[in-house]
Amino acid sequence: MPRKRVFLGFLLSLLHLCYADPGPNCSKTSPLVDLRYEFTMAQHQLRGVLTILDDCSFRVSQFDMLPGSDVHWWGAIAPDFANLTAGFIVSDHALNETYKNASFVVHLRQNVAWDQIRVLALWDRPTASDFGHIVLADAANKSSDSVPSLPVNAEPTMFENCKTLSENFRIRWTLNADSGSIDIGLEAATGIMNYMAFGWANPSSTSKLMIGADVAVAGFKEEGTPFVDDFHITEYSECITNLDGSVQGVCPDRNYEDSDSVGLVNNTQLVYGHRRDGVSFIRYRRLLEPVDKKYDLPVNSTASMTVIWAIGSLRPPDTIRPYYLPQNHGGPRLVAYGNLVLNVSENVDDCLGPLDAEDKEDQDLIIADASAPLVVMSGPALHYPNPPNPLKVFYINKKEAPVLRVERGVPVKFSIQAGHNVALYITSDPIGGNATLRNESEIVYAGGPQAEGVQASPMELVWKPDRNTPDQVYYNSLYEEKMGWRVEVVDGGLSDMYNNSVVLDDQQVTFFWTLSGDSISIAARGEKKSGYLAIGFGSGMVNSYAYVGWVDESGVGRVNTYWIDGKDALTVHPTSENLKYVRCRSENGIITLEFTRPLKPPCSPDERPECKNIIDRTTPLKVIWAMGARWTDRRLNVRNMHSVTSSRPVRVLLMRGSAEAEEDLRPVLAVHGFMMFLAWGILFPGGILAARYLKHVKGDGWYKIHVYLQYSGLAIVLLALLFAVAELRGFYVSSVHVKFGIAAIVLACVQPVNAFLRPKKPANGEVNSKRLLWEYFHVIVGRSAIVVGMAALISGMKHLGDRYGGENAHGLNWALMLWFMMGALIVLYLEYHEKRRRRDRIFGRSNFVLGNHEEDDSLDLLSPTGTLAEKESQQSGRMEVQLEPLSR
């Protein structure tokens, strides 16, 4: 098995060597040529050796690295935060994959020379992350015979040998035979509060290898600092203290002796330790021939000896046992514990590639609670997760740069006390510090220059993530880079993320929505298991716009749009609607789809069918649904047909903001329509007809009828308006019907004001220009109001058909048209008789009696028949007779 892994590593090395572009012949004038360096691991489990070949290339060998986003070879003049972030790319060789014991040659760019580089790093540009680096030695450190100036394995993460103990546990070691010691590195992809144990079994043990074993137990304390301790095992149990003060079990060596001999019995010396990417690494040194002969075993460096190992939970100190103790490892053999025969003098390296932990996050996790504010302060950077970092970073609830988890639809409250020179903001950029200054784009979700405060005067910031907020954003400082860390945005309940919801027909699908500006966010969740979920806008499947959500064979959620003009697979036509924030998931067979779309498609209705898919927020949205076993984005067939569907559409009232689906015409809106018809179809026209055609009746009856009808109509109009506003819970002017209605109501309200401002009647029959203008204005506004009001009635009937179906409005439309025709006939009849009456009055026919006019408003100043002259002659007290020949 080791030979296979070595052979595989050799093949990978050849592949990388073939990948490297051969550069031109280069000189070797740089004093750095032939120097050998080892990488300092910063993150992503980077290890390797670098050898400078010439003035324009270097070789990398034994190279391990987990992949990043956009990793480049990076040059800087110093390894500190400011200089690294201000560095530059030195090679076009990209590193965007996992490397396993790889070897390859890298060429510098033509405009880059070694004297420009003091630090060579592997740099991830999107996150400004240093995966690892080397600091190039000065020329004075190089000897004349080109022997490497740095010792082999100078970096604590580099060893001569490596042995895989389990899939997640490795041991590395370097034998120091001259000094009589061995350096051991324990490396495990395990939790931060777990221990790693390794040691030698008692040579005299045959079956119970743990009894009498000499092991080192390593781990990390609660504050994150590494430790290693020397243990001696006497029983298969945790360390316990007997009544006589003696101890037994898995106990530290020092517990077996008094405090004066602690230094003599501890045979381990901590060298280095770190936690990176969910992997614990601790390096320690022990003597081959220990000073303590009682509890420590000697290690024969040339012999094959049995070693034991284990990983498990670590118990922190308490008042009774003030030291860290390993608990029973549990778990299966060769996963949680095991043993093997090892000869430390033999060269072994079967560790192919870096350890890749499933959980790479060690930062504290804070789950935001809507009822408790998050206290944001600043403090020193001790364990920042994304090196390099500034000296000062954010602390939230006294935790350094924690991962913050928030739920969509749940408000998050921050109490900002980080200082006046630190402004918090939530951004899409992982680096922060105002990405526009780096010529990068970012989306700011909350905060900004005003989000700063101190402990004495904190600033409160409230942020409510919505369904369009990405799964991962960042909290950062607006003025300085990399002070914050990640924000995990998770889905709460759909009812938290959306303002409204309604259960569709047959109680099988729940429909959610939120209106926002000129767009609408929609979600639908099936209440039974299915292969796909489809919702449609329309009265039925035919002539509907459908949205189908499913999870494909690769596990990716998909949402496609369609126009359906028939009842078979060939009539389901794919469309290209402008959907954003599309998501679809299946949980135990329950499909949930989500998307955001504009209310009005950004195209002409004549271009494509989907351009007619307009959502009017004031018009009930007819929603249907269907479920089936299988869907595809390729050619559809009968196997993709639905297995269950809604029996009828449900009309969702988008503006109500409530969990209701209305299916019939609401009584309040029906009353609104009847009252408007009563006012604009009967009362207002009746008042105008009275003023136009009843003035010849003796007395002021026409005037009273006119006033009573007009004021009654206006009162009914205002009352009907209040009914509609109350039922729709708002006043919206987006539809044509509402615009006509508002115009008509404004004109109707002008008339009473105009009547109040009517000029007095002229004395002695004189012509008053103000009175004449007033009559013109009063008549024109009144008749205009009637015309606009009738347009509002017609558009209202069309609105009714759009909202509640043509079957409800069809008969009413015909009735309204018949009513208008009858009204027009009545007006024509009355106008004919009025003109005939006035003509008879002028020619002295019929029962004309001189001076029989009343001095009141019965004369129509706007009449085109010249009655004004008649009135003037009558008021003057003279009678003038004009003879004209009869032409019959």
Stockholm file with secondary structure:
# STOCKHOLM 1.0

chainA/1-888         MPRKRVFLGFLLSLLHLCYADPGPNCSKTSPLVDLRYEFTMAQHQLRGVLTILDDCSFRVSQFDMLPGSDVHWWGAIAPDFANLTAGFIVSDHALNETYKNASFVVHLRQNVAWDQIRVLALWDRPTASDFGHIVLADAANKSSDSVPSLPVNAEPTMFENCKTLSENFRIRWTLNADSGSIDIGLEAATGIMNYMAFGWANPSSTSKLMIGADVAVAGFKEEGTPFVDDFHITEYSECITNLDGSVQGVCPDRNYEDSDSVGLVNNTQLVYGHRRDGVSFIRYRRLLEPVDKKYDLPVNSTASMTVIWAIGSLRPPDTIRPYYLPQNHGGPRLVAYGNLVLNVSENVDDCLGPLDAEDKEDQDLIIADASAPLVVMSGPALHYPNPPNPLKVFYINKKEAPVLRVERGVPVKFSIQAGHNVALYITSDPIGGNATLRNESEIVYAGGPQAEGVQASPMELVWKPDRNTPDQVYYNSLYEEKMGWRVEVVDGGLSDMYNNSVVLDDQQVTFFWTLSGDSISIAARGEKKSGYLAIGFGSGMVNSYAYVGWVDESGVGRVNTYWIDGKDALTVHPTSENLKYVRCRSENGIITLEFTRPLKPPCSPDERPECKNIIDRTTPLKVIWAMGARWTDRRLNVRNMHSVTSSRPVRVLLMRGSAEAEEDLRPVLAVHGFMMFLAWGILFPGGILAARYLKHVKGDGWYKIHVYLQYSGLAIVLLALLFAVAELRGFYVSSVHVKFGIAAIVLACVQPVNAFLRPKKPANGEVNSKRLLWEYFHVIVGRSAIVVGMAALISGMKHLGDRYGGENAHGLNWALMLWFMMGALIVLYLEYHEKRRRRDRIFGRSNFVLGNHEEDDSLDLLSPTGTLAEKESQQSGRMEVQLEPLSR
#=GR chainA/1-888 SS CHHHHHHHHHHHHHHHHHHSCCCCCCCCCSTTTTCEEECEECSTTCEEEEEEEETTEEEEEEEEECCCSSEEEEEESSSSHHHHHTCEECCSCCCCSCEEEEEEEEECCTTCCGGGCSEEEEEETTTTEEEEEEECCCGGGSCTTCCCSSCTTCSTTCCSEEEEEETTEEEEEEEETTTTEEEEEEEECCCTTEEEEEEECCTTCSSCTTTTCEEEEEEECTTSCEEEEEEEECSSSBCEECTTSCEESEEEGGGGSCGGGHHHHCCEEEEEEEEETTEEEEEEEEESSCSCTTTCCCCCTTSCEEEEEEEEEEECCCSSSCSCEECCCCSCBTTTEEEEEECTTSCCBCCCSCCCCSCCCCSCEEECBTTBCEEEEEEECSSCSSSSCCSEEEEETTEESCEEEEETTSCEEEEECSBTTCCEEEESCSSCSCGGGGTCCCCEEEECTTCCBCSSSCEEEEECCCTTSCSEEEEEESSSSSCCCEEEEECCCHHHHCSEEEECGGGCEEEEEEEETTEEEEEEEESSCCSEEEEEESSSSTTEEEEEEEECTTSCEEEEEEEECSSSGGGEEECCCCCEEEEEEEETTEEEEEEEEESSCSSCTTTCGGGGCCCCTTSCEEEEEEEESCCCSSCCCGGGSCSEECSSCEEECTTTCSSCEECSCCHHHHHHHHHHHHIIIIIHHHHHHHHHHSTTSSSSHHHHHHHHHHHHHHHHHHHHHHHHHHHHTSCCCCSHHHHHHHHHHHHHHHHHHHHHTCCCCCGGGCCCHHHHHHHHHHHHHHHHHHHHHHHHHHHHHHHHHHHHCHHHHHHHHHHHHHHHHHHHHHHHHHHHHHHHHHHHHHTTCTTCCTTCCCSSTTSCTTCTTCHHHHHHHHHTTCCCCCCCCCCC
#=GC SS_cons         CHHHHHHHHHHHHHHHHHHSCCCCCCCCCSTTTTCEEECEECSTTCEEEEEEEETTEEEEEEEEECCCSSEEEEEESSSSHHHHHTCEECCSCCCCSCEEEEEEEEECCTTCCGGGCSEEEEEETTTTEEEEEEECCCGGGSCTTCCCSSCTTCSTTCCSEEEEEETTEEEEEEEETTTTEEEEEEEECCCTTEEEEEEECCTTCSSCTTTTCEEEEEEECTTSCEEEEEEEECSSSBCEECTTSCEESEEEGGGGSCGGGHHHHCCEEEEEEEEETTEEEEEEEEESSCSCTTTCCCCCTTSCEEEEEEEEEEECCCSSSCSCEECCCCSCBTTTEEEEEECTTSCCBCCCSCCCCSCCCCSCEEECBTTBCEEEEEEECSSCSSSSCCSEEEEETTEESCEEEEETTSCEEEEECSBTTCCEEEESCSSCSCGGGGTCCCCEEEECTTCCBCSSSCEEEEECCCTTSCSEEEEEESSSSSCCCEEEEECCCHHHHCSEEEECGGGCEEEEEEEETTEEEEEEEESSCCSEEEEEESSSSTTEEEEEEEECTTSCEEEEEEEECSSSGGGEEECCCCCEEEEEEEETTEEEEEEEEESSCSSCTTTCGGGGCCCCTTSCEEEEEEEESCCCSSCCCGGGSCSEECSSCEEECTTTCSSCEECSCCHHHHHHHHHHHHIIIIIHHHHHHHHHHSTTSSSSHHHHHHHHHHHHHHHHHHHHHHHHHHHHTSCCCCSHHHHHHHHHHHHHHHHHHHHHTCCCCCGGGCCCHHHHHHHHHHHHHHHHHHHHHHHHHHHHHHHHHHHHCHHHHHHHHHHHHHHHHHHHHHHHHHHHHHHHHHHHHHTTCTTCCTTCCCSSTTSCTTCTTCHHHHHHHHHTTCCCCCCCCCCC
//
